[in-house]
Amino acid sequence: MTRIGGAEMVDWNLAVATATRLVRPGPEVSREEARAVVAELRRHAKASEEHVRAFTRMIPDGHEPEDTPVLVVDRAGWIRANVAGFRELLKPLLEKMQERRANSPGGAVFGAVGGKVTGVELGMLLSFLASRVLGQYETFAPATRELPAGENGGGRLLLVAPNIVHVERELDVDPHDFRLWVSLHEETHRTQFTAVPWLRDHLQGEIQSFLAATEMDPMTVLERLREAAQALTGARPEGEEGEGGRSLVELVQTPEQREILGRLTAVMSLLEGHADYVMDGVGPQVVPSVAEIREKFQQRRAKGASRLDQALRRLLGLDAKLRQYRDGERFVRAVVDEVGMDGFNRVWTSPNTLPTKAEIAKPADWVARVHRKAE
């Protein structure tokens, strides 16, 4: 964990070890049941590919986009994959902060303990998230022997088997239908990035610009992580609950970052809303109980959890992600109703045809800009 100039800002190995140790055990299943769940999720992932392509019409006939692997993982596998992704994505920011730390008066002290403390704090947060994520398309995932990824920096699709089983039991829905329904959502994300070659680089560029504009010293980063970890353990001092109303992202914004974040929010709302729209659009043909699943799942989203859980969701920005599902799905539905699926697919033409944050809220403005102007 050392490098030229001192210890790394984050002890990534310790983050993995901490998260793996603290994550809740998954639901009880026999070995035979576990094998059956994994096999079924793999079948559904394959079937979803055909369903999503037919419904979205994003991939022209005769064109085969770059293949990316589908991995069915447990909670520990999700943790390892995400730590690898974070390590890759945050590398420029951490190098910048490393230089700043070396020139600061307290740099030596931070270098001695900061990487390990930050690793523990990050591990605690990942242990919280690892029991909640059903699936994920990892866009910036580096390939490893355990966790392969697509060629040329392509991503991989993760389906988190224990979390899917946990939620289907909690909702008391048909497990086979639910597994296919989840697969449709995640396969839509896979299709978005494999069918639109420029999307990954555009998103990565925006994220790197956001990180490059960050003006924080290392101790501030450590303090923000500690705030989140304290919320997770219930250790936040009396009277500080108000801070939990701001997300980590909101706490570090500069004016330049706010502008970038607005564009990122619009893109993520589009991607998440499109996935929700597709999973429900395909659903009636292939998922008999899709209406029941959607109703119960929405109730679960709206209900939330304990006060502590809700505070941590706000701090991590998860409430904003739920709004992205809702607002993005409304945008996609309104545009498709107005100009049809092929008309909506103009959104994937270039970064200039992506909706702005304001257009997500007012789909007619996007239609006017992209369609009326072209006509």
C-alpha positions in Angstrom: 0.0 0.0 0.0 2.9 2.3 -0.5 4.0 4.5 -3.4 6.5 7.2 -4.2 5.8 10.1 -1.9 4.2 8.0 0.9 1.1 5.8 1.6 -1.9 5.9 -0.6 -4.9 8.0 0.3 -7.1 5.0 0.6 -6.1 1.5 1.8 -8.3 -0.3 -0.8 -7.5 -3.8 0.5 -8.6 -2.7 4.0 -11.8 -1.2 2.5 -12.6 -4.6 0.9 -11.8 -6.5 4.1 -13.9 -4.1 6.3 -16.9 -4.2 4.0 -16.8 -8.0 3.6 -16.6 -8.4 7.4 -19.4 -6.0 8.2 -21.9 -6.8 5.4 -25.1 -8.6 6.5 -25.4 -12.2 5.7 -27.7 -13.0 2.8 -31.0 -14.9 3.0 -30.9 -18.5 4.0 -30.8 -20.8 0.9 -29.6 -24.3 0.4 -26.7 -25.0 -1.9 -29.1 -26.5 -4.5 -31.4 -23.4 -4.3 -28.3 -21.1 -4.7 -27.2 -23.0 -7.8 -30.7 -22.8 -9.2 -31.0 -19.0 -8.6 -27.6 -18.4 -10.3 -28.5 -20.5 -13.3 -31.9 -18.8 -13.7 -30.4 -15.3 -13.5 -28.0 -16.2 -16.2 -30.8 -17.5 -18.4 -32.9 -14.4 -17.7 -29.9 -12.1 -18.5 -29.6 -13.8 -21.9 -33.3 -13.7 -22.7 -33.4 -10.0 -21.6 -30.9 -9.1 -24.2 -33.2 -10.1 -27.0 -36.3 -8.5 -25.4 -34.5 -5.1 -24.7 -33.1 -4.9 -28.2 -36.5 -5.6 -29.8 -38.3 -3.0 -27.6 -35.7 -0.2 -27.7 -34.6 -0.6 -31.3 -31.3 0.9 -30.3 -29.2 -1.7 -32.1 -29.7 -1.8 -35.9 -30.3 -5.2 -37.5 -27.1 -6.9 -38.5 -25.0 -4.8 -36.1 -23.4 -6.6 -33.2 -22.0 -4.3 -30.5 -19.1 -5.1 -28.2 -19.9 -7.9 -25.9 -19.6 -7.4 -22.1 -19.8 -10.2 -19.5 -22.8 -10.9 -17.2 -21.7 -11.9 -13.7 -24.0 -13.3 -11.0 -22.2 -12.3 -7.7 -22.8 -12.4 -4.0 -22.4 -9.4 -1.7 -18.7 -9.8 -1.3 -18.3 -10.0 -5.1 -20.2 -6.8 -5.5 -17.9 -5.1 -2.9 -14.7 -6.3 -4.7 -16.0 -5.1 -8.1 -17.0 -1.7 -6.8 -13.8 -1.1 -5.0 -11.9 -1.9 -8.2 -14.2 0.6 -10.1 -13.8 3.3 -7.5 -10.0 2.9 -7.5 -9.9 3.3 -11.2 -12.3 6.3 -11.4 -10.9 8.2 -8.4 -7.2 7.8 -9.4 -6.8 11.4 -10.8 -8.5 13.0 -7.8 -6.5 10.9 -5.3 -3.2 11.7 -7.0 -4.1 15.4 -6.9 -4.9 15.2 -3.2 -1.8 13.2 -2.6 0.3 16.1 -3.9 -1.6 18.5 -1.8 -1.2 16.4 1.3 2.6 16.2 0.7 2.8 20.0 0.8 0.5 20.5 3.8 1.7 20.9 7.4 -0.3 17.9 8.6 0.6 15.7 5.6 3.0 13.4 7.5 0.4 12.7 10.1 -2.3 12.0 7.6 0.1 9.8 5.6 0.7 7.6 8.6 -2.9 6.8 9.4 -5.2 8.5 6.9 -5.1 5.7 4.2 -6.2 3.0 6.7 -8.8 5.2 8.4 -10.3 6.1 5.1 -10.2 2.5 4.0 -12.2 1.5 7.1 -14.7 4.3 6.6 -15.2 3.5 2.9 -15.6 -0.2 3.8 -18.4 0.6 6.3 -20.3 2.5 3.6 -19.9 -0.3 1.1 -21.1 -2.8 3.6 -24.3 -0.8 3.8 -24.8 -0.5 0.1 -23.8 -4.2 -0.7 -27.1 -5.5 0.8 -29.3 -3.1 -1.2 -28.1 -3.2 -4.8 -30.0 -5.7 -7.0 -27.9 -5.2 -10.1 -25.5 -2.8 -11.7 -23.8 -2.2 -15.0 -20.2 -1.3 -14.1 -19.2 1.2 -16.8 -15.6 1.8 -15.7 -14.6 -1.6 -14.5 -11.1 -2.8 -14.9 -10.8 -6.5 -15.8 -9.4 -8.9 -13.2 -9.1 -12.7 -13.2 -12.0 -13.0 -10.8 -14.1 -10.2 -12.4 -13.7 -10.1 -16.2 -14.9 -7.1 -18.2 -15.4 -6.1 -21.8 -12.5 -5.4 -24.2 -11.2 -1.9 -24.6 -12.2 -0.7 -21.2 -15.8 -2.0 -21.6 -17.9 -2.7 -18.6 -19.7 -5.7 -17.0 -23.2 -6.5 -15.8 -23.5 -7.6 -12.2 -26.6 -9.3 -10.8 -26.4 -9.6 -7.0 -28.2 -12.9 -6.3 -28.7 -12.8 -2.5 -30.2 -9.3 -2.7 -32.6 -10.3 -5.5 -33.8 -13.3 -3.4 -34.1 -11.2 -0.3 -36.4 -8.6 -2.0 -38.5 -11.1 -3.9 -39.3 -12.8 -0.5 -39.9 -9.5 1.2 -42.3 -8.4 -1.5 -43.9 -11.9 -1.7 -43.9 -11.9 -5.5 -43.4 -14.6 -8.0 -39.6 -15.2 -7.8 -39.2 -16.2 -11.5 -41.0 -13.1 -12.7 -39.1 -10.8 -10.3 -35.7 -12.1 -11.5 -36.6 -11.6 -15.1 -38.0 -8.1 -14.3 -34.7 -7.1 -12.6 -32.7 -8.5 -15.4 -34.6 -6.4 -17.9 -33.7 -3.2 -16.1 -30.0 -4.1 -15.9 -29.8 -5.3 -19.4 -31.2 -2.0 -20.6 -28.2 -0.3 -19.0 -25.9 -2.8 -20.7 -27.6 -2.0 -24.1 -27.3 1.7 -23.5 -23.5 1.6 -23.2 -22.8 -1.1 -25.8 -25.2 0.5 -28.4 -23.9 4.1 -27.9 -20.1 4.0 -28.3 -19.5 7.6 -27.2 -21.6 7.4 -24.0 -19.0 5.8 -21.8 -16.2 8.3 -22.7 -18.6 11.2 -22.4 -19.8 10.2 -18.9 -16.2 9.5 -17.8 -15.1 12.9 -19.1 -17.9 14.6 -17.1 -17.0 12.7 -13.9 -13.3 13.5 -14.3 -14.1 17.2 -14.9 -16.2 17.1 -11.7 -13.4 15.5 -9.7 -10.8 17.9 -11.2 -12.8 20.9 -9.9 -12.8 19.5 -6.4 -11.1 21.9 -3.9 -10.6 19.8 -0.8 -7.7 19.0 1.5 -7.3 15.4 2.5 -8.5 16.0 6.1 -11.8 17.3 4.7 -12.3 14.1 2.7 -11.6 12.1 5.8 -14.1 14.1 7.8 -16.8 13.7 5.2 -16.3 9.9 5.1 -16.4 9.9 8.9 -19.7 11.8 8.9 -21.3 9.1 6.7 -19.8 6.3 8.8 -21.1 7.9 12.0 -24.6 8.1 10.5 -24.3 4.4 9.6 -23.3 3.4 13.2 -25.6 5.9 14.9 -22.6 7.6 16.4 -23.3 11.1 15.1 -23.2 13.5 18.1 -26.4 15.0 19.5 -27.5 18.0 17.6 -25.7 17.3 14.3 -28.6 15.5 12.6 -29.1 18.5 10.3 -25.9 17.7 8.4 -27.5 14.4 7.3 -29.8 16.4 5.1 -26.9 17.2 2.7 -25.3 14.6 0.5 -21.6 14.1 0.2 -21.7 15.5 -3.3 -23.5 18.6 -2.2 -21.0 19.2 0.6 -18.0 19.5 -1.8 -19.4 21.5 -4.8 -17.7 24.5 -6.3 -19.6 26.7 -8.8 -18.0 24.8 -11.7 -19.0 21.5 -10.1 -22.6 22.5 -9.8 -22.7 23.1 -13.5 -21.1 19.7 -14.3 -23.4 18.0 -11.7 -26.4 19.4 -13.4 -25.4 17.7 -16.7 -24.5 14.5 -14.9 -27.9 14.5 -13.1 -29.7 14.8 -16.4 -27.7 11.9 -18.0 -28.2 9.6 -15.0 -32.0 10.5 -14.9 -32.2 9.6 -18.6 -30.4 6.3 -18.1 -32.3 5.2 -15.0 -35.7 6.4 -16.3 -35.1 4.7 -19.7 -34.3 1.4 -17.9 -37.5 1.7 -15.8 -39.5 2.5 -18.8 -38.1 -0.5 -20.8 -38.5 -3.0 -17.9 -42.2 -2.1 -17.6 -42.7 -1.8 -21.4 -41.3 -5.3 -22.0 -42.9 -6.7 -18.9 -46.5 -7.4 -19.9 -45.3 -9.7 -22.7 -42.8 -11.7 -20.7 -43.5 -11.1 -17.0 -47.1 -12.1 -16.2 -47.2 -10.5 -12.8 -45.4 -7.2 -13.7 -48.2 -5.0 -12.5 -48.1 -6.5 -9.0 -44.3 -6.4 -8.9 -44.2 -2.7 -9.9 -46.9 -1.7 -7.4 -45.2 -3.5 -4.5 -41.7 -2.3 -5.5 -42.9 1.3 -5.7 -44.4 1.0 -2.2 -41.1 -0.4 -0.9 -39.2 2.6 -2.4 -41.7 5.1 -1.0 -41.8 3.5 2.4 -38.1 3.7 3.0 -36.7 2.3 6.2 -35.6 3.5 9.7 -34.8 7.1 10.5 -31.1 6.1 10.6 -31.4 4.4 7.2 -33.1 7.5 5.7 -30.4 9.8 7.1 -27.7 7.8 5.5 -29.6 7.6 2.2 -29.7 11.4 2.2 -26.0 11.7 3.1 -25.0 9.3 0.3 -27.3 10.9 -2.2 -29.5 7.8 -2.6 -32.6 9.9 -2.3 -31.5 11.8 -5.4 -31.1 8.5 -7.2 -34.7 7.6 -6.5 -35.8 10.9 -7.9 -33.7 10.1 -11.0 -35.8 7.0 -11.6 -39.0 8.9 -11.3 -38.1 12.0 -13.2 -36.3 10.1 -15.9 -39.1 7.7 -16.5 -41.6 10.6 -16.9 -39.3 12.2 -19.4 -38.9 9.0 -21.5 -42.6 8.2 -21.4 -43.6 11.8 -22.4 -41.1 11.9 -25.3 -42.1 8.4 -26.7 -45.8 9.4 -26.5 -45.0 12.5 -28.5 -42.5 11.3 -31.1 -42.4 7.5 -30.8 -39.5 5.2 -29.9 -37.4 6.1 -33.0 -38.0 9.8 -32.3 -36.9 9.3 -28.7 -33.8 7.4 -29.9 -32.4 10.7 -31.3 -31.3 11.3 -27.7 -28.4 8.9 -28.4 -27.1 10.8 -31.4 -24.4 12.8 -29.7 -23.8 14.6 -26.4 -25.6 17.6 -27.9 -28.9 15.7 -28.1 -28.8 14.6 -24.4 -31.5 16.3 -22.4 -30.5 19.1 -20.0 -31.6 19.0 -16.3 -34.3 21.5 -17.2 -35.5 19.4 -20.1 -35.8 16.3 -18.0 -38.5 18.3 -16.1 -40.0 19.7 -19.3 -39.8 17.0 -22.0 -41.6 19.2 -24.5 -38.6 21.6 -24.5 -36.3 18.7 -25.5 -38.7 17.7 -28.3 -38.8 21.3 -29.5 -35.0 21.7 -29.5 -34.1 18.3 -31.1 -37.1 17.7 -33.3 -38.7 20.9 -34.2 -35.4 22.7 -34.9 -34.2 19.8 -37.1 -37.5 19.9 -39.1 
